[in-house]
Amino acid sequence: MEFGTTVPILEFETSIMGFFSKKTGKDDTTKKTGIQWHQLTTEAELEAIIERSNTVPCAIFKHSTRCSISSMALSRFERQWDLDSTEIEPYYLDLIAYRSVSDKIAEVLFIQHQSPQIILLKDGKAIYDTSHNDITVEGLKAILKA
């Protein structure tokens, strides 16, 4: 997968669930999300995102694919998303698969690791981070308006 590739994570996860519901005879309730995630998989991509934040604010969602709380926070965040990429570019990090990238985020942005976690970058710096149930689109909007 190349840098900048977008994937609607919730749509993928719910389409898998739709597959299982067809097998069990339950209704397929595939949900659509307006968010188009950019995958973050390498330290070089992280450096590019930090640089990109000088042009447009960038949000990195760090997700643990093994944690139900993280999945709940991701799902809620995706349902809330009502922004376009000119306001905030969203990036998704599977921190189980790419733990070294998560460690690099903590090192270069001086952010304590948490999961789930959202980090808002602007002008090459982390201007906001929060985790768990405090992850909201409204929170990001409020920081950008401040």
C-alpha positions as CSV (number, residue, x, y, z in Angstrom):
1,M,0.0,0.0,0.0
2,E,1.4,3.4,-1.0
3,F,1.6,6.4,1.2
4,G,-1.5,8.5,1.0
5,T,-3.8,5.5,0.2
6,T,-7.2,6.1,1.7
7,V,-9.3,3.4,3.3
8,P,-12.7,3.8,5.0
9,I,-11.9,1.6,8.0
10,L,-15.5,1.4,9.4
11,E,-16.9,0.4,6.0
12,F,-14.3,-2.4,5.8
13,E,-15.1,-3.7,9.3
14,T,-18.8,-3.5,8.8
15,S,-18.7,-5.2,5.4
16,I,-16.9,-8.1,7.1
17,M,-19.7,-8.2,9.7
18,G,-22.2,-8.1,6.8
19,F,-20.5,-11.2,5.4
20,F,-21.1,-13.0,8.7
21,S,-24.6,-11.8,9.0
22,K,-25.4,-13.3,5.6
23,K,-24.0,-16.6,6.8
24,T,-26.2,-16.4,9.9
25,G,-29.3,-15.1,8.2
26,K,-29.3,-11.7,10.1
27,D,-29.8,-8.4,8.2
28,D,-26.7,-6.8,6.6
29,T,-26.4,-3.4,8.3
30,T,-23.3,-2.2,6.5
31,K,-22.7,1.4,7.5
32,K,-21.0,4.0,5.4
33,T,-18.6,6.6,6.8
34,G,-17.5,9.9,5.3
35,I,-14.0,9.7,6.6
36,Q,-11.3,8.6,4.2
37,W,-8.3,7.5,6.2
38,H,-4.7,7.8,5.0
39,Q,-2.8,4.8,6.3
40,L,0.3,5.5,8.4
41,T,2.7,2.6,8.3
42,T,6.3,3.9,8.3
43,E,8.5,6.4,10.1
44,A,9.1,8.1,6.8
45,E,5.4,8.6,6.4
46,L,5.2,10.1,9.9
47,E,7.9,12.6,8.9
48,A,5.9,13.5,5.8
49,I,2.7,14.0,7.9
50,I,4.5,16.3,10.3
51,E,5.7,18.3,7.3
52,R,2.2,18.2,5.7
53,S,0.8,19.7,8.9
54,N,2.5,23.0,7.9
55,T,-0.1,23.2,5.1
56,V,-3.2,21.5,6.6
57,P,-3.9,20.2,10.1
58,C,-3.4,16.5,10.4
59,A,-5.0,14.1,12.9
60,I,-3.4,10.7,13.7
61,F,-5.7,8.1,15.2
62,K,-3.7,5.4,16.9
63,H,-5.8,2.2,17.1
64,S,-5.3,-1.1,18.8
65,T,-7.0,-3.7,16.8
66,R,-6.9,-6.0,19.8
67,C,-8.9,-3.7,22.1
68,S,-12.7,-3.4,22.1
69,I,-12.5,0.1,23.7
70,S,-10.2,1.3,20.9
71,S,-12.7,-0.2,18.4
72,M,-15.6,1.6,20.1
73,A,-13.7,4.9,20.1
74,L,-12.8,4.5,16.4
75,S,-16.4,3.7,15.4
76,R,-17.8,6.6,17.3
77,F,-15.2,9.0,15.8
78,E,-16.0,7.8,12.3
79,R,-19.7,8.3,12.9
80,Q,-19.1,11.9,14.1
81,W,-16.8,12.8,11.2
82,D,-18.3,15.7,9.2
83,L,-15.1,17.4,8.0
84,D,-13.3,17.3,4.6
85,S,-9.6,16.9,4.0
86,T,-9.1,20.7,3.6
87,E,-10.0,21.1,7.3
88,I,-8.1,18.1,8.8
89,E,-6.4,15.3,7.0
90,P,-7.1,12.0,8.9
91,Y,-4.4,9.4,9.3
92,Y,-4.9,5.9,10.8
93,L,-2.2,3.9,12.6
94,D,-2.7,0.3,13.4
95,L,-0.3,0.3,16.4
96,I,-0.3,-3.4,16.8
97,A,1.1,-3.9,13.3
98,Y,3.3,-0.8,13.3
99,R,4.4,-0.4,16.9
100,S,7.7,1.2,15.9
101,V,5.8,4.0,14.3
102,S,3.8,4.5,17.4
103,D,7.0,4.6,19.4
104,K,8.5,7.2,17.0
105,I,5.4,9.4,17.5
106,A,6.0,9.4,21.2
107,E,9.7,10.2,20.7
108,V,9.5,13.0,18.0
109,L,6.2,14.7,19.2
110,F,6.8,14.3,22.9
111,I,3.5,12.6,23.4
112,Q,3.0,9.8,25.9
113,H,1.7,6.7,24.2
114,Q,-1.9,5.8,24.8
115,S,-4.4,3.6,22.9
116,P,-6.8,4.6,21.5
117,Q,-5.4,8.0,21.0
118,I,-5.8,11.0,18.6
119,I,-3.1,13.5,18.0
120,L,-3.7,16.8,16.1
121,L,-0.7,18.2,14.3
122,K,-0.5,21.8,13.1
123,D,2.6,23.7,11.9
124,G,4.8,20.7,12.4
125,K,3.9,20.2,16.1
126,A,1.4,18.3,18.2
127,I,-1.1,20.8,19.4
128,Y,-3.6,18.4,21.0
129,D,-3.9,14.8,22.0
130,T,-6.4,12.8,23.9
131,S,-7.5,9.3,24.4
132,H,-10.3,6.8,25.0
133,N,-13.8,8.4,25.4
134,D,-12.4,11.9,25.1
135,I,-11.7,11.4,21.3
136,T,-14.3,13.4,19.4
137,V,-14.5,15.4,16.2
138,E,-15.9,18.3,18.2
139,G,-12.8,18.3,20.4
140,L,-10.6,18.7,17.3
141,K,-12.8,21.5,15.9
142,A,-12.6,23.3,19.2
143,I,-8.8,23.2,19.3
144,L,-8.6,24.5,15.7
145,K,-11.0,27.4,16.5
146,A,-9.0,28.4,19.6
